[in-house]
Amino acid sequence: MKNTFNTNVIRPLLIIREYLPYFKTAAKTSGTSGMSCNKAAVINISSIAGSMTRKPPNHIQSPVLPYFMSKAGFNMLTVLAAEELKVDEILCMALHPGWMKTELGGKKV
């Protein structure tokens, strides 16, 4: 669980912090007001697995419990970063790409 949390929450936080000066410079020098992905943006690719309103079936027995929990943390990181970066007009959002054909994604039903 610690490895998954480090990958899906801690490292994205560190990346945002590392690139923050560049985001701020891009936002200031863009010459436009408001937020836009053409200006400065943090776009996090997340998952519906991190939703606080939808729980997967068999959630306690699932071998992907650490993934679900870390994605919820990642989504909260995005919410908090969006609030903090708003003052600098840096767009921050999470996107759910939908089902992906991966080992974790399994077979499309």
DSSP file (Angstrom, degrees, kcal/mol; ACC not computed):
  #  RESIDUE AA STRUCTURE BP1 BP2  ACC     N-H-->O    O-->H-N    N-H-->O    O-->H-N    TCO  KAPPA ALPHA  PHI   PSI    X-CA   Y-CA   Z-CA
    1    1 A M     >        0   0    0      0, 0.0     4,-2.6     0, 0.0     5,-0.2   0.000 360.0 360.0 360.0 -38.7    0.0    0.0    0.0
    2    2 A K  H  >  +     0   0    0      1,-0.2     4,-2.7     2,-0.2     5,-0.2   0.909 360.0  50.2 -62.8 -41.3    2.9    2.4    0.8
    3    3 A N  H  > S+     0   0    0      2,-0.2     4,-2.2     1,-0.2    -1,-0.2   0.915 112.0  47.1 -62.4 -42.5    4.4    1.9   -2.7
    4    4 A T  H  > S+     0   0    0      2,-0.2     4,-2.8     1,-0.2     5,-0.2   0.913 113.2  48.3 -66.0 -42.9    1.1    2.6   -4.4
    5    5 A F  H  X>S+     0   0    0     -4,-2.6     4,-2.1     2,-0.2     5,-1.6   0.903 111.0  51.3 -64.2 -41.3    0.5    5.7   -2.3
    6    6 A N  I  <>S+     0   0    0     -4,-2.7     5,-2.7    -5,-0.2    -2,-0.2   0.912 114.8  43.5 -60.1 -42.5    4.0    6.9   -3.0
    7    7 A T  I  <5S+     0   0    0     -4,-2.2    -2,-0.2    -5,-0.2    -1,-0.2   0.920 122.9  34.3 -69.3 -45.0    3.4    6.4   -6.7
    8    8 A N  I  <5S+     0   0    0     -4,-2.8    -2,-0.2    -5,-0.2    -1,-0.2   0.593 134.9  12.9 -94.1 -11.8   -0.1    7.9   -7.0
    9    9 A V  I  X5S+     0   0    0     -4,-2.1     4,-1.9    -5,-0.2    -3,-0.2   0.654 123.4  44.2-127.4 -57.3    0.0   10.7   -4.4
   10   10 A I  I  ><S+     0   0    0     -5,-1.6     4,-2.4     1,-0.2     5,-0.2   0.938 114.7  47.0 -64.3 -49.5    3.5   11.6   -3.0
   11   11 A R  H  ><S+     0   0    0     -5,-2.7     4,-2.4    -6,-0.2    -1,-0.2   0.913 111.2  50.8 -64.1 -42.9    5.3   11.6   -6.4
   12   12 A P  H  > S+     0   0    0      0, 0.0     4,-2.5     0, 0.0    -1,-0.2   0.905 110.3  51.3 -60.0 -37.8    2.7   13.7   -8.2
   13   13 A L  H  X S+     0   0    0     -4,-1.9     4,-2.4     1,-0.2    -2,-0.2   0.932 110.5  48.2 -61.2 -45.0    2.8   16.2   -5.3
   14   14 A L  H  X S+     0   0    0     -4,-2.4     4,-2.4     1,-0.2    -1,-0.2   0.869 110.7  51.4 -64.6 -36.4    6.6   16.4   -5.6
   15   15 A I  H  X S+     0   0    0     -4,-2.4     4,-2.3     2,-0.2    -1,-0.2   0.929 109.3  49.7 -66.4 -45.1    6.3   16.9   -9.4
   16   16 A I  H  X S+     0   0    0     -4,-2.5     4,-1.1     1,-0.2    -2,-0.2   0.938 113.0  47.6 -57.9 -46.5    3.8   19.7   -9.0
   17   17 A R  H  < S+     0   0    0     -4,-2.4     3,-0.4     1,-0.2    -1,-0.2   0.903 111.4  50.8 -61.5 -41.3    6.1   21.4   -6.5
   18   18 A E  H  < S+     0   0    0     -4,-2.4     4,-0.2     1,-0.2    -1,-0.2   0.887 117.7  37.8 -64.5 -39.9    9.2   20.9   -8.7
   19   19 A Y  H >X S+     0   0    0     -4,-2.3     4,-2.3     1,-0.2     3,-0.7   0.483  87.4 100.0 -92.1  -3.4    7.5   22.5  -11.8
   20   20 A L  H 3X S+     0   0    0     -4,-1.1     4,-2.7    -3,-0.4     5,-0.2   0.869  79.0  54.1 -54.4 -43.4    5.6   25.2   -9.9
   21   21 A P  H 3> S+     0   0    0      0, 0.0     4,-2.1     0, 0.0    -1,-0.3   0.890 110.8  47.6 -59.6 -35.9    8.0   28.0  -10.8
   22   22 A Y  H <> S+     0   0    0     -3,-0.7     4,-2.6    -4,-0.2    -2,-0.2   0.893 111.1  50.4 -70.7 -39.9    7.7   27.1  -14.5
   23   23 A F  H  X S+     0   0    0     -4,-2.3     4,-2.6     2,-0.2     5,-0.2   0.932 111.7  48.5 -60.5 -45.6    3.9   27.0  -14.2
   24   24 A K  H  X S+     0   0    0     -4,-2.7     4,-2.4     2,-0.2    -2,-0.2   0.910 112.0  48.4 -63.1 -43.1    3.9   30.5  -12.5
   25   25 A T  H  X S+     0   0    0     -4,-2.1     4,-2.4    -5,-0.2    -1,-0.2   0.927 112.3  48.8 -62.6 -45.0    6.2   31.9  -15.1
   26   26 A A  H  X S+     0   0    0     -4,-2.6     4,-0.7     1,-0.2    -2,-0.2   0.908 112.4  48.6 -61.8 -41.8    4.1   30.5  -18.0
   27   27 A A  H  < S+     0   0    0     -4,-2.6     3,-0.5     1,-0.2     4,-0.3   0.911 114.3  45.2 -65.5 -42.2    0.9   31.9  -16.4
   28   28 A K  H >< S+     0   0    0     -4,-2.4     3,-0.5     1,-0.2    -2,-0.2   0.874 116.5  43.9 -70.2 -37.9    2.4   35.4  -15.8
   29   29 A T  H 3< S+     0   0    0     -4,-2.4    -1,-0.2     1,-0.2    -2,-0.2   0.438  88.4  89.5 -90.4   1.4    4.0   35.7  -19.3
   30   30 A S  T 3< S-     0   0    0     -4,-0.7    -1,-0.2    -3,-0.5    -2,-0.1   0.806  82.6-140.2 -69.6 -27.9    1.0   34.4  -21.3
   31   31 A G    <   +     0   0    0     -3,-0.5     2,-0.3    -4,-0.3    -1,-0.1   0.560  67.6  99.1  79.7   6.5   -0.5   37.8  -21.6
   32   32 A T        -     0   0    0     -5,-0.3    -1,-0.3     2,-0.1     2,-0.2  -0.870  66.1-129.1-123.0 158.9   -4.0   36.4  -21.1
   33   33 A S        +     0   0    0     -2,-0.3     2,-0.1    -3,-0.1    56,-0.0  -0.658  65.5  30.2-103.5 163.8   -6.3   36.4  -18.1
   34   34 A G  S    S-     0   0    0     -2,-0.2     2,-0.4     5,-0.0    -2,-0.1  -0.257  94.4 -56.8  84.9-176.7   -8.1   33.4  -16.6
   35   35 A M        +     0   0    0     55,-0.1     2,-0.3     4,-0.1    55,-0.1  -0.833  57.7 154.1-107.8 143.2   -7.1   29.8  -16.6
   36   36 A S    >>  -     0   0    0      4,-0.4     4,-1.7    -2,-0.4     3,-1.5  -0.974  51.4-124.3-161.6 148.7   -6.4   27.7  -19.7
   37   37 A C  T 34 S+     0   0    0     -2,-0.3     4,-0.2     1,-0.3    -1,-0.1   0.655 114.7  62.1 -71.6 -12.6   -4.5   24.6  -20.7
   38   38 A N  T 34 S+     0   0    0      2,-0.1    -1,-0.3     1,-0.0     3,-0.1   0.526 111.3  38.6 -83.0  -6.7   -2.8   26.9  -23.3
   39   39 A K  T <4 S-     0   0    0     -3,-1.5     2,-0.3     1,-0.2    -2,-0.2   0.835 132.5 -35.9-106.3 -69.5   -1.5   29.1  -20.5
   40   40 A A     <  +     0   0    0     -4,-1.7    51,-2.1    49,-0.2    -4,-0.4  -0.875  68.1 168.4-161.7 127.7   -0.4   26.9  -17.6
   41   41 A A  E     -a   91   0A   0     -2,-0.3     2,-0.6    -4,-0.2    51,-0.2  -0.999  32.1-152.3-151.8 143.5   -2.0   23.7  -16.4
   42   42 A V  E     -a   92   0A   0     49,-3.0    51,-2.4    -2,-0.3     2,-0.6  -0.974  24.3-173.4-108.8 112.7   -1.6   20.6  -14.2
   43   43 A I  E     -a   93   0A   0     -2,-0.6     2,-0.5    49,-0.2    51,-0.2  -0.930   4.3-164.0-113.4 109.9   -3.6   17.8  -15.8
   44   44 A N  E     -a   94   0A   0     49,-3.1    51,-3.0    -2,-0.6     2,-0.8  -0.813  13.5-142.4 -97.2 128.1   -3.7   14.7  -13.6
   45   45 A I  E     +a   95   0A   0     -2,-0.5    51,-0.2    49,-0.2     2,-0.1  -0.812  39.2 160.6 -88.8 113.0   -4.9   11.5  -15.2
   46   46 A S        -     0   0    0     49,-3.2     2,-0.3    -2,-0.8    26,-0.1  -0.089  30.2-117.5-114.3-151.2   -6.9    9.8  -12.5
   47   47 A S    >   -     0   0    0     24,-0.2     3,-1.8    49,-0.2    28,-0.1  -0.990  20.9-122.2-156.4 148.1   -9.5    7.1  -12.3
   48   48 A I  G >  S+     0   0    0     -2,-0.3     3,-2.0     1,-0.3     6,-0.2   0.679 105.8  81.2 -64.7 -16.0  -13.1    6.7  -11.3
   49   49 A A  G 3  S+     0   0    0      1,-0.3    -1,-0.3     6,-0.1    23,-0.2   0.723  87.1  56.4 -61.6 -20.6  -11.7    4.1   -8.8
   50   50 A G  G <  S+     0   0    0     -3,-1.8    -1,-0.3    21,-0.2    -2,-0.2   0.330  79.8 127.9 -92.8   7.4  -10.8    7.1   -6.6
   51   51 A S    <   -     0   0    0     -3,-2.0    21,-0.1     1,-0.1    20,-0.0  -0.363  49.8-156.1 -66.0 140.4  -14.4    8.4   -6.5
   52   52 A M  S    S+     0   0    0      1,-0.1    -1,-0.1    20,-0.1     3,-0.1   0.576  93.8  49.0 -89.0 -11.6  -15.8    9.0   -3.0
   53   53 A T  S    S+     0   0    0      1,-0.2     2,-0.5     2,-0.0    -1,-0.1   0.599 106.8  55.6-104.1 -14.2  -19.3    8.6   -4.3
   54   54 A R        -     0   0    0     -6,-0.2    -1,-0.2    -5,-0.0    -3,-0.1  -0.975  65.3-167.8-121.5 123.7  -19.0    5.3   -6.2
   55   55 A K        -     0   0    0     -2,-0.5     3,-0.1    -3,-0.1    -3,-0.1  -0.905  21.7-122.7-110.7 139.9  -17.6    2.2   -4.5
   56   56 A P    >   -     0   0    0      0, 0.0     3,-0.8     0, 0.0     6,-0.1  -0.384  37.0 -94.5 -72.9 154.7  -16.6   -0.9   -6.4
   57   57 A P  T 3  S+     0   0    0      0, 0.0     5,-0.0     0, 0.0     0, 0.0  -0.362 109.3  15.4 -65.0 150.4  -18.2   -4.2   -5.6
   58   58 A N  T 3> S+     0   0    0      1,-0.1     4,-1.0    -3,-0.1     3,-0.3   0.857  80.2 163.7  55.7  38.9  -16.3   -6.4   -3.1
   59   59 A H  T <4  +     0   0    0     -3,-0.8     3,-0.1     1,-0.2    -1,-0.1   0.803  66.5  49.8 -63.0 -31.8  -14.2   -3.4   -2.1
   60   60 A I  T  4 S+     0   0    0      1,-0.2    -1,-0.2     3,-0.0     5,-0.1   0.874 116.5  40.3 -75.8 -35.9  -12.8   -4.8    1.1
   61   61 A Q  T  4 S+     0   0    0     -3,-0.3    -1,-0.2     3,-0.0    -2,-0.2   0.494  89.0 118.5 -90.4  -3.3  -11.7   -8.1   -0.4
   62   62 A S    ><  -     0   0    0     -4,-1.0     3,-1.3     1,-0.1    -4,-0.0  -0.385  61.6-144.0 -69.3 136.9  -10.4   -6.5   -3.6
   63   63 A P  T 3  S+     0   0    0      0, 0.0    -1,-0.1     0, 0.0     4,-0.1   0.602 101.0  61.7 -72.4  -9.1   -6.6   -6.9   -4.3
   64   64 A V  T 3>  +     0   0    0      1,-0.2     4,-2.3     2,-0.1     3,-0.3   0.201  66.2 114.0-101.0  16.3   -6.8   -3.4   -5.8
   65   65 A L  H <> S+     0   0    0     -3,-1.3     4,-2.5     1,-0.2     5,-0.2   0.900  75.7  52.5 -53.1 -45.6   -7.8   -1.7   -2.5
   66   66 A P  H  > S+     0   0    0      0, 0.0     4,-2.5     0, 0.0    -1,-0.2   0.889 108.8  51.4 -59.9 -36.4   -4.5    0.2   -2.3
   67   67 A Y  H  > S+     0   0    0     -3,-0.3     4,-2.3     2,-0.2    -2,-0.2   0.947 110.7  47.1 -64.1 -48.3   -5.0    1.5   -5.8
   68   68 A F  H  X S+     0   0    0     -4,-2.3     4,-1.7     1,-0.2    -1,-0.2   0.926 114.7  46.8 -58.8 -46.0   -8.5    2.7   -5.1
   69   69 A M  H  X S+     0   0    0     -4,-2.5     4,-1.8     1,-0.2    -1,-0.2   0.897 112.5  49.0 -65.9 -40.5   -7.4    4.4   -1.8
   70   70 A S  H  X S+     0   0    0     -4,-2.5     4,-2.4    -5,-0.2    -1,-0.2   0.865 108.8  53.0 -69.2 -34.3   -4.4    6.0   -3.5
   71   71 A K  H  X S+     0   0    0     -4,-2.3     4,-2.5     2,-0.2   -21,-0.2   0.850 106.2  53.3 -69.5 -32.5   -6.5    7.4   -6.4
   72   72 A A  H  X S+     0   0    0     -4,-1.7     4,-2.0     2,-0.2    -1,-0.2   0.915 111.0  47.0 -64.0 -42.1   -8.9    8.9   -3.8
   73   73 A G  H  X S+     0   0    0     -4,-1.8     4,-2.4     2,-0.2    -2,-0.2   0.888 111.0  51.7 -63.8 -39.8   -5.8   10.6   -2.3
   74   74 A F  H  X S+     0   0    0     -4,-2.4     4,-2.0     2,-0.2    -2,-0.2   0.894 108.5  51.0 -63.9 -41.6   -4.6   11.7   -5.7
   75   75 A N  H  X S+     0   0    0     -4,-2.5     4,-2.1     2,-0.2    -1,-0.2   0.895 110.6  48.9 -64.2 -39.3   -8.1   13.2   -6.5
   76   76 A M  H  X S+     0   0    0     -4,-2.0     4,-2.8     2,-0.2     5,-0.2   0.897 107.4  55.1 -66.7 -39.7   -7.9   15.1   -3.2
   77   77 A L  H  X S+     0   0    0     -4,-2.4     4,-2.7     1,-0.2    -2,-0.2   0.914 108.4  49.6 -56.1 -42.7   -4.4   16.3   -4.1
   78   78 A T  H  X S+     0   0    0     -4,-2.0     4,-2.6     2,-0.2    -2,-0.2   0.915 110.3  49.4 -63.8 -44.0   -5.8   17.7   -7.3
   79   79 A V  H  X S+     0   0    0     -4,-2.1     4,-1.8     2,-0.2    -2,-0.2   0.933 115.0  43.9 -60.8 -46.6   -8.7   19.5   -5.5
   80   80 A L  H  X S+     0   0    0     -4,-2.8     4,-2.2     2,-0.2    -2,-0.2   0.889 113.8  49.8 -68.5 -39.4   -6.3   21.1   -3.0
   81   81 A A  H  X S+     0   0    0     -4,-2.7     4,-3.0    -5,-0.2     5,-0.2   0.906 108.3  54.1 -64.5 -41.4   -3.7   22.0   -5.7
   82   82 A A  H  X S+     0   0    0     -4,-2.6     4,-1.0     1,-0.2    -1,-0.2   0.907 110.1  47.2 -59.5 -41.6   -6.5   23.6   -7.8
   83   83 A E  H  < S+     0   0    0     -4,-1.8     4,-0.5     1,-0.2     3,-0.3   0.918 115.8  44.1 -66.2 -43.2   -7.5   25.7   -4.9
   84   84 A E  H >< S+     0   0    0     -4,-2.2     3,-0.5     1,-0.2     4,-0.2   0.876 116.0  46.0 -70.3 -37.9   -4.0   26.8   -4.1
   85   85 A L  H ><>S+     0   0    0     -4,-3.0     5,-1.9     1,-0.2     3,-1.0   0.590  89.6  86.4 -83.6 -10.4   -3.0   27.4   -7.8
   86   86 A K  G ><5S+     0   0    0     -4,-1.0     3,-1.9     1,-0.3    -1,-0.2   0.874  81.8  59.6 -57.3 -39.8   -6.1   29.4   -8.6
   87   87 A V  G < 5S+     0   0    0     -3,-0.5    -1,-0.3    -4,-0.5    -2,-0.1   0.804 108.0  45.3 -61.7 -29.5   -4.6   32.6   -7.3
   88   88 A D  G < 5S-     0   0    0     -3,-1.0    -1,-0.3    -4,-0.2    -2,-0.2   0.318 115.8-116.8 -94.0   6.8   -1.8   32.3  -10.0
   89   89 A E  T < 5 +     0   0    0     -3,-1.9     2,-0.6     1,-0.2   -53,-0.4   0.888  62.8 150.9  56.8  43.3   -4.4   31.4  -12.7
   90   90 A I      < -     0   0    0     -5,-1.9    -1,-0.2    -8,-0.1   -49,-0.2  -0.932  44.1-131.3-105.2 118.5   -2.9   27.9  -13.1
   91   91 A L  E     -a   41   0A   0    -51,-2.1   -49,-3.0    -2,-0.6     2,-0.4  -0.468  27.7-179.2 -68.7 135.2   -5.5   25.4  -14.3
   92   92 A C  E     +a   42   0A   0    -51,-0.2     2,-0.3    -2,-0.2   -49,-0.2  -0.965  13.8 146.7-140.1 121.5   -5.4   22.2  -12.2
   93   93 A M  E     -a   43   0A   0    -51,-2.4   -49,-3.1    -2,-0.4     2,-0.4  -0.975  37.7-129.0-151.7 161.8   -7.8   19.3  -13.0
   94   94 A A  E     -a   44   0A   0     -2,-0.3     2,-0.4   -51,-0.2   -49,-0.2  -0.932  20.9-161.9-114.8 140.1   -8.1   15.5  -12.9
   95   95 A L  E     -a   45   0A   0    -51,-3.0   -49,-3.2    -2,-0.4    -2,-0.0  -0.956  12.0-149.9-121.2 140.3   -9.4   13.5  -15.9
   96   96 A H        -     0   0    0     -2,-0.4   -49,-0.2   -51,-0.2     3,-0.1  -0.947   8.5-162.4-105.6 113.9  -10.7   10.0  -16.0
   97   97 A P        -     0   0    0      0, 0.0     2,-0.1     0, 0.0    -1,-0.1   0.549  37.0-121.2 -76.7  -4.4   -9.8    8.5  -19.4
   98   98 A G        -     0   0    0      2,-0.1     2,-0.0    -3,-0.0   -50,-0.0  -0.431  61.8 -12.5  91.7-175.0  -12.4    5.7  -19.1
   99   99 A W        -     0   0    0     -2,-0.1     2,-0.4    -3,-0.1     9,-0.0  -0.348  65.8-163.5 -63.1 137.1  -11.6    2.0  -19.2
  100  100 A M        -     0   0    0     -2,-0.0     2,-1.6     2,-0.0     5,-0.1  -0.967  26.7-116.9-124.1 140.7   -8.1    1.1  -20.4
  101  101 A K        +     0   0    0     -2,-0.4     2,-0.3     4,-0.1     6,-0.1  -0.607  67.7 125.7 -79.1  91.7   -6.9   -2.3  -21.6
  102  102 A T  S  > S-     0   0    0     -2,-1.6     4,-1.7     4,-0.3    -2,-0.0  -0.831  77.4 -97.3-136.0 174.0   -4.3   -3.0  -19.0
  103  103 A E  T  4 S+     0   0    0     -2,-0.3     4,-0.1     1,-0.2    -1,-0.1   0.912 128.2  43.1 -60.2 -42.8   -3.6   -5.8  -16.5
  104  104 A L  T  4 S+     0   0    0      1,-0.2    -1,-0.2     2,-0.1    -3,-0.1   0.873 110.7  56.0 -70.8 -37.3   -5.4   -3.8  -13.8
  105  105 A G  T  4 S-     0   0    0      1,-0.1    -1,-0.2    -5,-0.1    -2,-0.2   0.774  91.9-167.9 -67.0 -27.0   -8.3   -2.8  -16.2
  106  106 A G     <  -     0   0    0     -4,-1.7    -4,-0.3     2,-0.1     2,-0.3  -0.144  40.4 -22.3  69.2-167.8   -9.0   -6.4  -17.0
  107  107 A K  S    S-     0   0    0     -6,-0.1     2,-0.3    -4,-0.1    -6,-0.0  -0.556  70.2-112.2 -79.1 138.6  -11.3   -7.5  -19.8
  108  108 A K              0   0    0     -2,-0.3    -1,-0.1     1,-0.2    -2,-0.1  -0.551 360.0 360.0 -70.1 127.6  -13.8   -5.1  -21.1
  109  109 A V              0   0    0     -2,-0.3    -1,-0.2    -3,-0.0    -2,-0.0   0.424 360.0 360.0 -94.9 360.0  -17.3   -6.4  -20.2
